[in-house]
Amino acid sequence: MAERLFGIETEYAVSGLAGSAELERQELVGRLFELAKTELPHLPDRMGSGIFLANGSRFYVDLGLHPEMATPECANPWDVVRYIQAGERMLAGLLSKVESAYGNGAEVMCFRANVDYGGTRATWGCHESYLHRAEPALLPKQIIPHLVTRLIYTGAGGFNPLTEGPELTLSPRALHISRVISGDSTDDRGIFHTKNESLSGEGYHRLHVLCGESLCSETAAWLKVATTALVVAMMDAGLKPGDEVVLASPLEALRAVAADPQCRAKLKLAGGGEATALDIQLHYLSQAEAQLGKDFMPPWAPEACRRWWAVLEQLEGAPDSVATTLDWAIKRALYVRHARRRGMSLEILPVWSEVVRQLNAALEETEHRGRWVGVDFILSPASPILGEVARLTPHLREHGLEWQGLKRFFELGREFFEIDMRFGQLGDKGIFGALDRAGSLTHRVPGVDNIEHAMANPPAVGRGRLRGEAVRRLAGNNGRYRCDWRGVWDDGQRRVLDLSDPFAVEEQWQDLPPPQEDDGDELLADLLGLHLPLSRRLRRRAPDAPPVPDPSA
């Protein structure tokens, strides 16, 4: 399978203000979705409340009132980035109209956000899907070292959302990853996600990656899917590209990579010895280069290896060498400049963060536990932790700091968080977009173009093309047609456009058998390749059949 198919699902954060009052988010998101159904040619999602669009994408509102855009299945990394940007332009256009409908100076904002800094511990997902035929159980060992160390070019940058103060990290989302392998996508998230819902016919699997982040840099987004797709291609061919770089503690390594802007942290290997993230990425690159020209490698593999090599070479001088190219380093450069304008440096942030941690720990032992208290109160004669303040004073002076700097530290943290959110804002007010328009960045990938065309048209190959063309042709038929990833359903004539083959090249409509009494759910399960719930299967089994074992036992 030389051609590879993959795609991206991105959750966006939405907020709105009318003067100083916050717009009710359920109403705001509801207006957005209703406008999308009015403005965009679509077919309703057969299995949910979303809609499939004429460019092959899917748009819906996820749990937590997050608008989510899923690209169509793409056969090259240029198309993935193109359709991400097409979806964001559609979303920005819709939000602009929603904003106008509110009137009275309302501001509606949408962000490529990855984490919330407001204490909710919320995180927005940017999931990747890679089609493959390999045995899923063989994948974790081979790909986990890649997923851990690719942070050096795929990290969104920002701050650790789980600490007391602004602690810089290459990947805020990485701090929400708590397991090496997990089947959960909303809690106890894993570096490797075991979800294997292929959304295709027999023989296909879908690697679902949820440890990645929403990105602004074209170079970062392009490399994220290109390099990972090449690793998947090698695994698909039966190779073992990760055997020599298996990590002794992947979670520990993930934290170390995320905390290291120089990309020099030594990571312990399971087989003994150490390697940096750069070393491990160079290992995977060398494995891919050795397979160039093989029939299982995609036609764009040589260009991917060239770009992969170029960014790894550039990262030798990180962070400054990539300060105009990769999301995390662009942000870091912004924070450095902003801190200097406030008379502070990034180097002292860990000192203040540790002081705040110890102050909070002391407050937990008082009647003020769990309550917000201001800096002035903490330092006043009435403070219940004056002893802790006195104990920490010599530590501050060792670093040339005084207590009056604590309030400035908190103010700077709030400003940093605002910068981080505004960095990925869609539309004209986003910081990344402003830097890009000013010519301050070097992140562009030649060939990521024709975004306007991608807003209305599907990719040129694969079932995404057939789906998009069917949506454009059949939209607006009073609900007669519905859609999902596997097909387009004609409820009027009881037939389905079979899209279970991801590489389908022409439309194949099939008649559906007539419904039979009490067999509706079995028929649906057979058509979609789903498994019935255990209780339903038990009820349907023959009376003399042996009991079905409980898979949860």
DARATA-V78980 format. One record per residue. N is the residue number from 0. PSI is psi in radians with two decimals (none if undefined). D_CENTER is the distance of its C-alpha to the mean C-alpha in Angstrom with 2 decimals. Layout:
BEGIN
N/PSI/D_CENTER ; N/PSI/D_CENTER
END
This chain:
BEGIN
0/1.46/26.26 ; 1/-0.73/25.92 ; 2/2.42/23.58 ; 3/2.58/19.98 ; 4/2.40/17.68 ; 5/2.90/13.91 ; 6/3.04/11.33 ; 7/2.39/7.88 ; 8/2.19/7.13 ; 9/2.20/5.85 ; 10/2.41/7.39 ; 11/2.58/9.75 ; 12/2.35/12.26 ; 13/2.41/15.81 ; 14/2.75/19.03 ; 15/2.57/22.60 ; 16/2.46/25.85 ; 17/1.69/29.46 ; 18/-2.16/31.37 ; 19/-0.05/30.54 ; 20/2.43/29.69 ; 21/2.34/26.21 ; 22/2.51/25.80 ; 23/2.11/25.36 ; 24/-0.62/21.73 ; 25/-0.73/22.61 ; 26/-0.73/25.09 ; 27/-0.86/22.85 ; 28/-0.62/20.05 ; 29/-0.76/22.91 ; 30/-0.70/24.51 ; 31/-0.82/21.42 ; 32/-0.71/21.08 ; 33/-0.66/24.85 ; 34/-0.68/24.99 ; 35/-0.72/22.42 ; 36/-0.46/24.76 ; 37/-0.70/27.68 ; 38/-0.51/26.48 ; 39/2.24/24.44 ; 40/2.29/26.18 ; 41/2.92/24.57 ; 42/2.49/25.39 ; 43/2.58/24.46 ; 44/2.16/22.10 ; 45/-0.54/24.60 ; 46/0.10/22.80 ; 47/-2.74/21.24 ; 48/0.17/21.32 ; 49/-3.00/19.08 ; 50/2.55/20.45 ; 51/2.36/20.23 ; 52/2.92/20.92 ; 53/-0.22/23.39 ; 54/0.17/20.92 ; 55/-0.08/19.58 ; 56/2.95/16.38 ; 57/2.37/15.84 ; 58/2.29/15.50 ; 59/3.03/15.79 ; 60/2.07/15.58 ; 61/3.04/13.67 ; 62/2.49/15.15 ; 63/0.20/15.60 ; 64/0.76/16.32 ; 65/2.07/12.86 ; 66/2.39/13.19 ; 67/2.34/10.75 ; 68/2.18/11.26 ; 69/2.22/11.05 ; 70/2.80/12.64 ; 71/2.94/15.81 ; 72/2.22/16.30 ; 73/2.65/16.86 ; 74/0.01/19.29 ; 75/2.77/18.43 ; 76/-0.43/15.73 ; 77/-0.78/17.59 ; 78/-0.65/17.13 ; 79/-0.88/13.37 ; 80/-0.68/13.21 ; 81/-0.81/16.18 ; 82/-0.45/14.83 ; 83/-0.84/11.65 ; 84/-0.62/14.33 ; 85/-0.77/16.71 ; 86/-0.66/14.61 ; 87/-0.60/14.15 ; 88/-0.71/17.89 ; 89/-0.78/18.78 ; 90/-0.77/16.91 ; 91/-0.71/18.59 ; 92/-0.74/21.88 ; 93/-0.76/21.80 ; 94/-0.59/21.07 ; 95/-0.68/23.94 ; 96/-0.64/26.22 ; 97/-0.74/25.24 ; 98/-0.77/26.04 ; 99/-0.62/29.37 ; 100/-0.58/30.18 ; 101/-0.68/29.97 ; 102/-2.90/32.30 ; 103/0.68/34.07 ; 104/0.38/31.79 ; 105/2.59/28.61 ; 106/2.09/25.33 ; 107/2.22/22.15 ; 108/2.51/18.92 ; 109/2.37/15.35 ; 110/2.47/12.62 ; 111/1.46/9.27 ; 112/2.65/9.03 ; 113/-0.56/7.15 ; 114/2.81/10.41 ; 115/2.33/13.83 ; 116/0.20/16.85 ; 117/0.15/19.41 ; 118/-0.02/19.98 ; 119/-0.30/18.28 ; 120/0.42/15.73 ; 121/2.65/13.20 ; 122/2.48/9.46 ; 123/2.37/7.00 ; 124/2.58/4.24 ; 125/1.65/1.70 ; 126/2.57/4.56 ; 127/2.57/7.23 ; 128/2.29/10.90 ; 129/2.12/13.94 ; 130/2.41/17.45 ; 131/2.98/20.07 ; 132/0.14/23.45 ; 133/2.83/23.55 ; 134/2.05/24.44 ; 135/-0.60/21.24 ; 136/-0.35/23.10 ; 137/-0.19/23.59 ; 138/-0.76/19.99 ; 139/-0.84/18.91 ; 140/-0.63/21.68 ; 141/-0.54/21.03 ; 142/-0.35/17.29 ; 143/-0.77/16.48 ; 144/-0.57/18.19 ; 145/-0.83/16.13 ; 146/-0.62/12.71 ; 147/-0.79/14.33 ; 148/-0.23/15.96 ; 149/-0.15/13.69 ; 150/-0.48/12.36 ; 151/-0.33/15.48 ; 152/-0.19/14.15 ; 153/-0.03/10.31 ; 154/2.40/10.29 ; 155/-0.32/9.53 ; 156/2.84/12.78 ; 157/-2.46/14.37 ; 158/2.64/16.11 ; 159/2.02/16.23 ; 160/-0.03/15.95 ; 161/0.15/18.27 ; 162/3.05/21.25 ; 163/-0.51/24.34 ; 164/3.13/23.92 ; 165/1.74/21.70 ; 166/1.99/20.80 ; 167/2.52/18.92 ; 168/2.64/16.06 ; 169/-0.40/14.11 ; 170/1.71/10.95 ; 171/-0.65/11.06 ; 172/-0.58/8.27 ; 173/-0.50/10.55 ; 174/-0.21/13.33 ; 175/-0.01/12.04 ; 176/2.07/12.31 ; 177/-0.09/15.94 ; 178/2.76/16.91 ; 179/-0.82/17.19 ; 180/2.31/17.13 ; 181/2.65/16.38 ; 182/-0.01/16.40 ; 183/2.44/14.89 ; 184/-0.12/11.42 ; 185/-0.22/12.55 ; 186/2.66/14.89 ; 187/0.83/15.93 ; 188/2.54/12.58 ; 189/2.73/13.31 ; 190/-0.76/12.41 ; 191/2.23/13.60 ; 192/2.24/13.08 ; 193/-0.06/16.41 ; 194/2.23/15.63 ; 195/0.93/17.77 ; 196/1.76/18.04 ; 197/-0.53/19.01 ; 198/0.41/19.52 ; 199/-3.09/22.23 ; 200/-3.09/25.83 ; 201/2.50/27.36 ; 202/-0.31/26.52 ; 203/2.56/22.89 ; 204/2.86/19.97 ; 205/1.96/16.22 ; 206/2.08/14.12 ; 207/1.90/10.99 ; 208/2.15/8.47 ; 209/0.11/6.26 ; 210/0.05/6.78 ; 211/-3.14/4.57 ; 212/2.76/3.54 ; 213/2.31/4.65 ; 214/2.70/8.07 ; 215/-0.67/11.62 ; 216/2.24/13.64 ; 217/-0.70/14.55 ; 218/-0.80/15.65 ; 219/-0.81/12.44 ; 220/-0.69/10.38 ; 221/-0.83/13.51 ; 222/-0.56/14.02 ; 223/-0.86/10.65 ; 224/-0.63/11.55 ; 225/-0.86/15.28 ; 226/-0.72/15.85 ; 227/-0.66/13.97 ; 228/-0.61/15.82 ; 229/-0.68/19.01 ; 230/-0.74/18.68 ; 231/-0.71/18.23 ; 232/-0.72/21.26 ; 233/-0.73/23.32 ; 234/-0.68/22.65 ; 235/-0.57/23.49 ; 236/0.06/26.76 ; 237/0.10/27.66 ; 238/2.89/27.10 ; 239/1.28/25.93 ; 240/-0.30/24.14 ; 241/0.02/23.02 ; 242/-0.68/26.40 ; 243/-0.12/27.66 ; 244/0.48/24.72 ; 245/2.29/23.93 ; 246/2.46/23.03 ; 247/-0.69/25.46 ; 248/1.58/22.95 ; 249/-0.69/19.27 ; 250/-0.74/18.19 ; 251/-0.70/20.79 ; 252/-0.69/19.74 ; 253/-0.79/16.09 ; 254/-0.69/17.57 ; 255/-0.75/20.08 ; 256/-0.74/17.82 ; 257/-0.44/15.67 ; 258/0.08/19.05 ; 259/1.60/20.72 ; 260/-0.24/20.58 ; 261/-0.15/23.45 ; 262/0.60/21.61 ; 263/0.03/24.89 ; 264/2.38/24.30 ; 265/2.19/26.16 ; 266/2.31/24.36 ; 267/2.34/26.71 ; 268/2.58/26.86 ; 269/-0.54/27.99 ; 270/0.13/30.89 ; 271/2.67/32.11 ; 272/-3.11/31.64 ; 273/2.80/28.76 ; 274/2.61/26.35 ; 275/2.95/24.02 ; 276/-0.67/20.44 ; 277/-0.75/22.13 ; 278/-0.79/24.66 ; 279/-0.70/22.25 ; 280/-0.66/20.31 ; 281/-0.59/23.77 ; 282/-0.85/24.77 ; 283/-0.69/22.08 ; 284/-0.76/22.96 ; 285/-0.63/26.61 ; 286/-0.73/26.04 ; 287/-0.74/24.42 ; 288/-0.56/27.21 ; 289/-0.30/29.78 ; 290/0.02/28.66 ; 291/2.36/28.73 ; 292/-0.26/31.15 ; 293/2.65/30.72 ; 294/-0.25/30.52 ; 295/-0.13/27.23 ; 296/2.45/25.34 ; 297/2.75/23.88 ; 298/-0.37/26.00 ; 299/0.08/23.47 ; 300/-0.74/23.30 ; 301/-0.71/25.90 ; 302/-0.64/24.04 ; 303/-0.76/20.80 ; 304/-0.67/22.97 ; 305/-0.79/24.65 ; 306/-0.61/21.55 ; 307/-0.85/20.21 ; 308/-0.76/23.62 ; 309/-0.74/23.82 ; 310/-0.59/20.75 ; 311/-0.69/21.85 ; 312/-0.72/25.29 ; 313/-0.63/24.09 ; 314/-0.19/22.29 ; 315/-0.49/25.75 ; 316/0.35/26.49 ; 317/2.59/23.29 ; 318/-0.36/22.47 ; 319/-0.58/24.93 ; 320/-0.32/24.79 ; 321/0.35/21.19 ; 322/-0.10/21.50 ; 323/0.15/21.35 ; 324/-0.81/18.86 ; 325/2.51/15.66 ; 326/-0.90/13.51 ; 327/-0.63/14.44 ; 328/-0.59/18.03 ; 329/-0.80/18.47 ; 330/-0.78/17.57 ; 331/-0.73/19.82 ; 332/-0.65/22.63 ; 333/-0.74/22.37 ; 334/-0.68/22.69 ; 335/-0.86/25.64 ; 336/-0.71/27.44 ; 337/-0.72/26.91 ; 338/-0.72/28.15 ; 339/-0.69/31.17 ; 340/-0.43/32.03 ; 341/0.15/32.14 ; 342/0.43/34.36 ; 343/2.96/31.94 ; 344/2.72/30.09 ; 345/-0.46/26.80 ; 346/-0.45/28.97 ; 347/-0.11/30.46 ; 348/-0.78/27.27 ; 349/-0.56/27.21 ; 350/-0.89/30.87 ; 351/-0.68/30.44 ; 352/-0.71/27.44 ; 353/-0.67/29.67 ; 354/-0.79/32.54 ; 355/-0.69/30.53 ; 356/-0.75/29.44 ; 357/-0.61/33.12 ; 358/-0.76/34.29 ; 359/-0.68/31.96 ; 360/-0.69/33.15 ; 361/-0.70/36.70 ; 362/-0.54/36.11 ; 363/-0.34/34.91 ; 364/0.11/38.48 ; 365/3.13/40.05 ; 366/-0.16/40.53 ; 367/0.20/37.62 ; 368/2.29/35.08 ; 369/0.06/31.91 ; 370/2.66/33.21 ; 371/2.30/32.20 ; 372/2.56/34.88 ; 373/2.90/35.23 ; 374/-0.73/35.97 ; 375/-0.67/39.53 ; 376/-0.73/40.24 ; 377/-0.63/38.94 ; 378/-0.03/41.28 ; 379/2.88/44.19 ; 380/-0.39/47.35 ; 381/-0.03/46.21 ; 382/2.33/43.07 ; 383/-0.06/43.03 ; 384/0.62/41.42 ; 385/-0.58/43.79 ; 386/-0.69/44.52 ; 387/-0.66/40.90 ; 388/-0.79/40.91 ; 389/-0.68/44.10 ; 390/-0.61/42.78 ; 391/-0.23/39.73 ; 392/-0.80/41.80 ; 393/-0.62/43.02 ; 394/-0.74/39.49 ; 395/-0.77/38.48 ; 396/-0.53/41.62 ; 397/-0.49/40.95 ; 398/0.23/37.96 ; 399/0.48/39.97 ; 400/2.70/38.35 ; 401/2.79/40.04 ; 402/-0.48/39.08 ; 403/-0.25/39.12 ; 404/-0.18/35.95 ; 405/-0.74/34.01 ; 406/-0.68/33.75 ; 407/-0.59/32.56 ; 408/-0.79/29.89 ; 409/-0.71/28.53 ; 410/-0.72/28.83 ; 411/-0.69/26.99 ; 412/-0.77/24.12 ; 413/-0.68/23.85 ; 414/-0.69/24.02 ; 415/-0.79/21.27 ; 416/-0.63/18.90 ; 417/-0.76/20.04 ; 418/-0.76/19.45 ; 419/-0.77/15.88 ; 420/-0.79/15.15 ; 421/-0.39/17.42 ; 422/-0.79/15.95 ; 423/0.31/13.04 ; 424/2.33/15.35 ; 425/2.64/15.90 ; 426/-2.97/19.55 ; 427/-0.31/22.41 ; 428/-0.05/21.92 ; 429/2.44/18.70 ; 430/-0.77/19.60 ; 431/-0.80/17.63 ; 432/-0.67/19.27 ; 433/-0.74/22.60 ; 434/-0.70/22.47 ; 435/-0.80/21.68 ; 436/-0.53/24.55 ; 437/-0.08/26.80 ; 438/0.38/26.39 ; 439/-0.11/25.19 ; 440/2.77/22.26 ; 441/0.92/22.32 ; 442/-0.15/18.86 ; 443/2.57/19.89 ; 444/2.00/19.97 ; 445/2.36/23.17 ; 446/-0.27/22.77 ; 447/1.61/19.71 ; 448/-2.94/22.05 ; 449/0.75/23.53 ; 450/-0.70/20.72 ; 451/-0.72/23.34 ; 452/-0.70/24.36 ; 453/-0.35/20.88 ; 454/-0.46/20.73 ; 455/-0.19/23.69 ; 456/2.54/23.84 ; 457/3.01/21.97 ; 458/2.87/21.53 ; 459/-0.30/24.90 ; 460/2.82/24.47 ; 461/3.11/23.46 ; 462/-0.32/23.41 ; 463/-0.63/21.01 ; 464/-0.83/24.11 ; 465/-0.71/26.36 ; 466/-0.86/24.15 ; 467/-0.74/23.79 ; 468/-0.69/27.53 ; 469/-0.72/28.47 ; 470/-0.82/26.50 ; 471/-0.70/28.25 ; 472/-0.59/31.58 ; 473/-0.10/31.46 ; 474/2.57/29.72 ; 475/0.48/32.08 ; 476/0.72/34.30 ; 477/0.65/34.64 ; 478/0.19/32.05 ; 479/-0.59/33.77 ; 480/2.48/30.69 ; 481/2.89/27.40 ; 482/2.65/24.40 ; 483/-3.06/21.76 ; 484/-0.45/19.95 ; 485/-0.17/23.21 ; 486/2.99/25.76 ; 487/2.21/27.41 ; 488/2.19/29.97 ; 489/1.71/33.33 ; 490/-0.34/34.65 ; 491/-0.77/37.85 ; 492/0.17/39.03 ; 493/1.12/37.16 ; 494/2.89/35.46 ; 495/2.41/31.99 ; 496/1.88/30.46 ; 497/2.00/29.27 ; 498/0.47/25.87 ; 499/-0.36/25.46 ; 500/1.94/25.95 ; 501/-0.39/22.75 ; 502/0.35/25.16 ; 503/2.44/27.61 ; 504/-0.23/29.63 ; 505/2.72/31.87 ; 506/2.31/32.01 ; 507/1.77/33.53 ; 508/2.38/34.56 ; 509/2.42/35.91 ; 510/2.48/38.13 ; 511/2.50/37.12 ; 512/2.65/39.85 ; 513/2.53/41.59 ; 514/2.49/40.30 ; 515/2.62/42.42 ; 516/2.23/43.19 ; 517/0.22/40.79 ; 518/0.19/38.85 ; 519/-0.72/36.09 ; 520/-0.61/33.38 ; 521/-0.73/34.51 ; 522/-0.80/34.52 ; 523/-0.73/31.01 ; 524/-0.74/29.85 ; 525/-0.74/31.70 ; 526/-0.62/30.33 ; 527/-0.08/26.68 ; 528/0.51/27.02 ; 529/2.89/26.17 ; 530/2.33/27.98 ; 531/2.66/30.04 ; 532/2.62/29.79 ; 533/-0.76/32.22 ; 534/-0.65/34.61 ; 535/-0.67/34.96 ; 536/-0.66/35.67 ; 537/-0.69/38.24 ; 538/-0.52/39.97 ; 539/-0.21/40.18 ; 540/2.73/41.53 ; 541/2.59/45.22 ; 542/-0.55/47.54 ; 543/0.11/48.73 ; 544/2.61/45.38 ; 545/2.65/44.24 ; 546/2.60/41.63 ; 547/2.21/37.96 ; 548/2.55/36.52 ; 549/2.06/33.90 ; 550/-0.26/30.66 ; 551/-0.11/29.74 ; 552/none/33.04
END
